[in-house]
Amino acid sequence: MPLIQVTMIEGRSADVKTALIQKLTQAAIDATGAPRETIRVILQEVPGAHWGVGGIPKSAPAKGTHHV
């Protein structure tokens, strides 16, 4: 039973998350041959204040650059 865990910054739409789950599931089927019903995908969303890049939280106001 393949288990795929994804950690990402919160804020994406339900449609985007559904598409990600579908595509990861298909990728696991293609790579392993596992039956679709055995594949599990877990999405964990992290608040931007808890996600740091280069010592700066992603929730901090941008200084001339765009933060996702």
Secondary structure, DSSP 8 states (H G I E B T S, - for coil): --EEEEEEES---HHHHHHHHHHHHHHHHHHH---GGG-EEEEEEE-GGG-EETTEETTS--SSS---
